[in-house]
Amino acid sequence: MSSLLLFLLLPFLILTSTSMLEFRYHSNREMEQYLLQINASNTDITHLYSIGRSVRGQQLWVLALGVSPHRHTVGIPEFKYVANMHGNEVLGRVLLLHLINDLVHGYRNNETWSLQLLNSTRIHIMPTMNPDGFSDAGTHCQYSQGRFNHNGVDLNRNFPEAFTRLRRKQELDEEKREAEVRAVIGWLKNESFVLSANLHGGALVASYPYDNIKGGSELVGGASISPDDDVFVHLAKVYSHNHASMYLGTSCEDSRPFLDGITNGYLWYPVEGGMQDYNYVWAQCLELTLEVSCCKFPPAKELPALWADNRKSLLAFIQQVHLGVKGRVFDGSGVPVQNAVVEVKGRRNMCPFRTNRHGEYYRLLLPGNYTFTVTYPGHEVLTETFTVPYGPDQYSALKHDFLLRRIATATSSTKVYPAEANTTYSCNHTLHLEGGRAAITRPTWTGLAVGLGLVAGLRSLIN
């Protein structure tokens, strides 16, 4: 009888799953069940996938949201949030689960803010990067176990360090990285991410690159300044000033004050092997580190208020993926080309920004006049200057394509890229394969498997 009742109630429970999320700390299994439920009942705007497994074999789940959630669409920027990189910093898990709930609920209710975001952006949300650490986490506000992965490694010190490699020309040795880090590296190689943030706890501040130094020339007043520092400062202020109190910069009693609630990462403290710099240098994805709570493991009773503090910031930050300019680079035959270098005058990135497999480029820029230089083998160097407006209010960056002219000479194939002439190391060029799936290990969920997962999850709710 109970099985029959469960079967009859299943459609109703699925349809109302967006209202079932409680303000509490969900176990890894409960989180997985929720993601399965929300995905199964919203297949038109969600796509659940795993980028790999943790050391203990737990899935590293990501939920993509958008009107075309299964694969990249030309002209639609890719955005991501990652939480719980340190297993004992747990508020981010809660915030991202409720962000999923909020986006889906808003879309189903035809709320303008959600429709605009999901129509213009593909949003990837990873509630936990370190499920093993979370399983072991203590609940002390500042000092508890669970920060590291199952091998006792700090995942935010385990990424290939670009600056060290610049000095020592060391190999990336990606295969020697921790399982969770390897999964994220593979993810970055297969998706054209434009903007990202990773959520931490233990302070209340928005931190931006660089987290380390490459030799000293980038040091300005104790900060390690990147070529896109003006954009990073703007992005950090978008989050802090939309937060209930982060912008004050003095919310945590045991923390130093932060002007406007933001900080350059290196100025705060140096981090070698961090995920933030890796995203920016190697994957041409601008990423912030968001410290979203003074307490690493806040009491459950505070979760509703903490969600209210961060909700506006989380949504406003996603919208910033539409800063600047986007477009495609076409060769002399009118074909979009991969790995064309698109440079902005005055912004000498360690790894030059390149077009993806669709011939697309995305450059987050503040409003102003910019000069772009585009280089591609066998073609004339193209230089254009134009004005970039503020795009987030329209949920679209300026669209500008570059049309190249072929060089009709026998020596064109040996043309040197100006962008790489002074480079002493080779950058990781992303693959961006169709659907972003080639190098990612993940299960294939059949309808039966999803159904069984739902039944198990719903049975636990009923029982």
C-alpha positions in Angstrom: 0.0 0.0 0.0 2.8 2.4 0.9 4.5 1.7 -2.5 1.2 2.4 -4.3 0.8 5.7 -2.4 4.4 6.7 -3.2 3.7 6.0 -6.9 0.5 8.1 -6.9 2.2 10.9 -5.0 5.4 10.9 -7.2 4.2 13.4 -9.9 2.9 15.8 -7.3 6.1 15.6 -5.2 8.2 16.2 -8.3 6.2 19.2 -9.4 6.5 20.8 -6.0 10.2 19.9 -5.5 11.3 23.5 -5.8 9.3 24.4 -2.7 10.7 21.5 -0.6 14.2 22.7 0.0 14.7 23.5 3.7 17.2 25.8 5.3 19.5 23.2 6.8 22.7 21.4 6.0 21.9 18.6 3.6 24.1 15.5 3.5 25.9 14.6 0.3 23.3 12.0 -0.5 20.4 14.4 0.2 22.0 17.0 -2.0 22.4 14.4 -4.8 18.7 13.5 -4.4 17.6 17.1 -4.6 19.7 17.7 -7.8 18.2 14.6 -9.3 14.7 15.7 -8.5 15.1 19.3 -9.7 16.7 18.0 -12.9 14.1 15.4 -13.6 11.2 17.8 -13.2 12.8 20.7 -15.2 14.6 19.0 -18.2 13.9 22.0 -20.5 16.1 24.3 -18.4 18.4 22.1 -16.4 21.0 19.5 -17.1 22.7 17.5 -14.3 26.1 16.1 -15.0 29.2 15.0 -13.1 32.7 16.2 -13.9 34.3 13.2 -12.1 34.6 11.7 -8.7 36.3 12.6 -5.4 39.0 10.5 -3.8 36.4 8.4 -2.1 34.4 8.0 -5.3 31.6 10.5 -4.7 30.3 12.3 -7.7 31.2 15.9 -8.3 27.8 17.1 -9.5 27.1 20.2 -11.6 23.7 21.5 -12.5 23.6 23.6 -15.7 20.7 26.0 -16.1 19.5 27.9 -19.1 17.2 27.6 -22.1 19.8 25.4 -23.8 21.3 23.6 -20.8 22.8 20.5 -22.4 25.4 22.2 -24.7 27.0 25.5 -25.5 25.1 27.9 -27.7 27.1 30.4 -29.8 26.8 33.9 -28.3 25.6 32.6 -24.9 28.3 33.1 -22.2 29.2 30.3 -19.8 29.1 31.1 -16.1 29.9 29.0 -13.0 29.7 29.0 -9.2 31.7 26.4 -7.2 31.3 26.0 -3.4 32.6 23.8 -0.5 36.1 23.6 -1.9 37.2 23.4 1.7 34.9 20.8 3.2 34.4 22.7 6.5 33.4 25.9 4.8 29.8 25.0 4.3 27.5 28.1 3.7 28.3 28.1 0.0 26.6 24.6 -0.4 23.4 26.0 1.1 23.5 29.2 -0.9 24.0 27.4 -4.2 21.2 24.9 -3.6 18.9 27.8 -2.8 20.1 29.7 -5.8 19.1 26.7 -8.0 15.8 26.6 -6.2 15.3 30.3 -6.7 16.2 30.4 -10.4 13.9 27.4 -11.3 11.1 28.7 -9.2 11.4 32.2 -10.7 11.5 30.8 -14.3 8.4 28.7 -13.7 6.6 31.8 -12.3 7.6 33.8 -15.3 9.5 36.3 -13.1 11.4 38.7 -15.3 14.8 38.5 -13.5 15.0 34.7 -13.9 13.7 34.7 -17.5 16.4 37.3 -18.4 19.2 35.4 -16.8 18.3 31.9 -18.1 17.5 33.2 -21.6 20.9 35.0 -21.9 23.3 32.8 -19.9 24.2 29.2 -19.3 24.8 28.9 -15.5 26.8 26.0 -14.1 26.4 25.4 -10.3 28.6 23.0 -8.4 27.4 22.9 -4.7 30.4 20.9 -3.5 33.9 20.4 -4.9 35.0 18.5 -1.8 32.2 16.1 -0.7 34.7 13.9 1.2 35.9 16.9 3.3 32.3 17.8 4.1 31.6 14.3 5.3 34.3 14.7 7.9 33.7 18.4 8.7 33.4 19.6 12.3 31.0 22.4 13.2 33.4 24.8 15.0 33.1 28.3 13.7 36.7 28.7 12.7 38.8 25.6 13.7 37.7 22.2 12.7 38.6 19.2 10.5 37.3 18.8 7.0 39.1 21.5 5.2 41.2 19.1 3.2 40.2 16.3 0.9 40.4 12.6 1.8 44.2 12.6 1.1 44.8 15.5 3.5 45.4 17.9 0.6 44.2 21.5 0.5 42.5 21.7 -2.9 43.1 25.4 -3.1 46.9 24.9 -3.1 46.9 22.0 -5.6 46.3 23.6 -8.9 49.3 24.1 -11.3 51.0 27.3 -10.3 51.5 29.6 -13.3 53.9 31.9 -11.6 56.2 29.1 -10.4 56.3 27.6 -13.8 57.3 31.0 -15.3 60.3 31.0 -13.0 61.2 27.3 -13.2 59.6 26.2 -16.5 58.2 23.2 -14.6 55.7 20.9 -16.2 52.1 21.1 -15.2 52.0 17.5 -14.1 48.2 17.5 -14.1 48.0 13.7 -13.7 49.7 14.1 -10.3 47.0 16.5 -9.0 44.3 15.4 -6.6 41.2 13.8 -8.2 39.0 16.8 -7.5 41.5 19.2 -9.0 42.0 17.0 -12.1 38.2 17.0 -12.5 38.0 20.8 -12.4 41.0 21.1 -14.8 39.2 18.8 -17.3 36.0 20.8 -16.9 37.8 24.1 -17.7 39.3 22.5 -20.8 35.9 21.5 -22.1 33.7 24.6 -21.4 34.3 28.2 -22.5 33.8 29.7 -19.1 33.8 33.5 -19.0 33.1 34.4 -15.4 33.2 32.4 -12.2 33.3 32.6 -8.4 34.3 30.1 -5.7 32.5 30.4 -2.4 34.4 30.1 0.9 33.8 30.9 4.6 35.7 32.4 7.5 35.6 36.0 6.4 33.4 38.5 4.6 35.1 39.8 1.6 35.4 39.5 -2.2 38.9 38.7 -3.2 40.3 38.9 -6.7 43.6 38.0 -8.7 46.4 37.8 -8.4 46.8 35.5 -5.4 50.6 35.2 -6.1 53.4 37.0 -7.8 55.3 36.1 -11.0 58.5 38.1 -10.4 57.8 41.4 -8.8 56.9 43.8 -11.7 53.2 43.3 -11.1 53.5 44.4 -7.4 51.8 47.8 -6.7 51.5 48.9 -3.1 51.7 45.3 -1.9 49.1 44.1 -4.3 49.7 41.7 -7.2 48.0 43.5 -10.1 46.6 41.6 -13.1 46.2 43.2 -16.6 42.4 43.2 -15.9 42.6 44.8 -12.5 40.0 47.4 -13.2 37.5 44.7 -14.2 38.3 42.6 -11.2 37.8 45.5 -8.8 34.5 46.3 -10.4 33.3 42.7 -10.2 34.3 42.5 -6.5 32.4 45.7 -5.7 29.4 44.3 -7.5 29.2 41.5 -5.1 30.2 43.4 -2.0 27.9 46.4 -2.6 24.9 44.2 -3.3 25.5 42.2 -0.1 23.8 43.3 3.1 27.0 44.1 4.9 30.1 43.0 3.0 30.7 46.5 1.6 31.2 47.8 5.1 34.4 45.9 5.3 34.3 45.5 9.1 31.7 42.8 9.7 33.9 40.0 11.2 35.3 40.8 14.6 38.5 38.7 14.2 39.3 39.9 10.7 41.2 42.9 9.4 39.1 45.7 7.8 38.6 45.6 4.0 37.9 48.8 2.1 34.6 48.4 0.3 34.6 44.8 1.4 37.1 43.8 -1.3 40.7 42.8 -1.5 43.5 41.9 -3.9 44.3 38.2 -3.1 48.0 38.6 -2.7 47.6 41.8 -0.6 45.6 39.8 1.9 47.8 36.7 1.9 49.7 34.9 -0.9 48.3 31.6 -2.3 50.3 29.3 -4.4 48.4 26.7 -6.5 45.1 28.4 -6.1 42.0 27.8 -8.3 41.3 31.5 -8.8 44.6 32.3 -10.6 44.5 29.1 -12.5 41.0 30.0 -13.9 42.3 33.4 -15.0 45.7 32.6 -16.3 45.1 29.2 -17.9 41.4 29.1 -18.8 40.8 32.8 -19.6 37.9 32.8 -17.1 37.8 35.7 -14.6 37.2 34.3 -11.2 36.7 35.8 -7.7 37.0 34.1 -4.3 33.9 35.0 -2.3 34.2 34.7 1.5 30.6 34.7 2.4 30.4 34.2 6.2 32.5 35.1 9.2 31.8 31.6 10.6 32.9 28.7 8.5 30.1 26.5 9.8 27.3 28.9 10.8 24.5 27.6 13.0 21.6 26.3 11.0 19.2 28.8 12.5 21.2 31.6 10.8 20.9 30.2 7.3 17.7 32.0 6.2 19.2 35.4 7.1 22.5 34.5 5.4 20.7 33.5 2.2 18.9 36.9 2.3 22.3 38.7 2.8 23.8 37.0 -0.3 20.9 36.4 -2.7 21.0 39.8 -4.4 24.8 39.6 -4.7 24.7 36.1 -6.2 22.3 37.2 -8.9 24.0 40.5 -9.7 27.3 38.8 -10.1 26.0 36.4 -12.7 24.7 39.3 -14.7 28.2 40.7 -15.0 29.1 37.9 -17.4 27.6 40.3 -20.0 30.2 42.9 -19.5 32.4 44.0 -22.4 32.4 42.5 -25.9 31.8 39.1 -27.5 31.9 37.8 -31.1 33.6 35.5 -33.5 36.7 35.6 -35.6 36.3 34.5 -39.3 39.2 33.5 -41.6 39.6 34.7 -45.2 37.0 32.1 -46.4 34.4 33.3 -43.9 34.9 30.2 -41.6 35.0 30.7 -37.8 38.5 29.8 -36.5 39.7 28.3 -33.2 42.8 29.6 -31.4 42.9 33.1 -33.0 44.5 35.4 -30.6 42.3 38.4 -29.5 44.3 41.0 -27.6 43.2 44.3 -26.1 45.8 47.1 -26.2 47.3 47.7 -22.7 46.3 44.3 -21.3 49.1 41.9 -21.7 47.8 38.7 -20.3 50.3 35.9 -19.5 48.2 33.6 -21.7 46.7 35.5 -24.5 42.9 35.2 -24.9 42.0 32.9 -27.8 38.9 31.9 -29.7 37.2 28.6 -28.8 36.2 25.8 -31.2 33.2 27.9 -32.4 35.5 30.8 -33.3 34.1 32.8 -30.3 35.9 35.2 -28.0 34.6 36.9 -24.8 36.3 39.8 -23.2 35.0 41.3 -19.9 35.6 45.1 -20.1 34.3 48.2 -18.5 32.7 50.8 -20.8 35.2 52.7 -22.9 37.2 52.8 -26.1 39.4 49.8 -26.8 41.9 48.8 -29.5 41.8 45.1 -30.4 44.5 43.2 -32.3 43.6 39.8 -33.8 46.2 37.4 -35.1 45.8 34.0 -36.9 48.3 32.1 -39.0 48.3 32.9 -42.7 46.3 36.0 -42.2 47.0 39.7 -41.9 47.1 41.1 -38.4 43.8 42.9 -37.8 43.6 46.0 -35.6 40.3 47.7 -34.8 39.2 50.4 -32.3 35.7 50.8 -31.1 33.5 51.8 -28.1 32.3 49.2 -25.6 29.1 50.1 -23.7 27.8 48.6 -20.4 26.1 45.3 -21.3 24.7 43.8 -18.1 21.6 46.0 -18.0 20.7 44.6 -21.4 21.9 41.0 -20.5 24.2 41.1 -23.5 27.8 42.2 -24.1 28.5 44.2 -27.3 28.6 41.8 -30.3 31.5 42.5 -32.7 32.9 40.0 -35.2 36.4 40.2 -36.8 36.8 39.3 -40.4 40.4 38.4 -41.4 42.2 38.7 -44.7 44.4 35.9 -45.9 48.0 36.5 -46.8 48.8 35.2 -50.3 52.5 34.4 -49.7 54.5 31.2 -49.3 55.9 32.3 -45.9 52.5 33.0 -44.3 52.5 29.7 -42.5 55.6 30.7 -40.5 54.2 34.0 -39.3 54.9 34.7 -35.6 52.1 35.6 -33.3 52.8 39.0 -31.8 51.0 37.9 -28.7 53.5 35.0 -28.1 56.7 36.5 -29.4 57.9 37.3 -25.8 56.3 34.3 -24.1 58.7 31.9 -22.3 56.2 29.1 -21.8 53.3 27.5 -23.7 49.8 28.1 -22.4 47.1 25.4 -22.0 44.9 25.8 -25.0 41.4 24.6 -24.2 39.7 22.0 -26.3 36.0 23.1 -26.1 34.7 19.9 -27.7 31.0 19.6 -28.6 28.8 19.7 -25.6 31.9 20.0 -23.3 31.9 16.2 -22.6 35.0 14.6 -24.1 37.4 14.6 -21.3 34.9 14.4 -18.5 34.1 11.1 -16.8 30.4 10.9 -15.8 27.6 8.4 -15.5 24.9 8.2 -18.1 21.6 8.5 -16.4 18.9 6.5 -18.1 15.3 7.2 -17.4 15.2 4.1 -15.2 18.2 5.2 -13.2 16.8 8.7 -12.6 13.4 7.2 -11.7 15.0 4.8 -9.2 17.0 7.7 -7.7 13.8 9.8 -7.3 11.9 6.9 -5.7 14.7 6.4 -3.2 14.9 10.0 -2.4 11.2 10.5 -2.1 10.8 7.4 0.0 13.3 8.8 2.4 11.3 12.0 2.6 8.1 10.1 3.3 9.6 7.7 5.7 
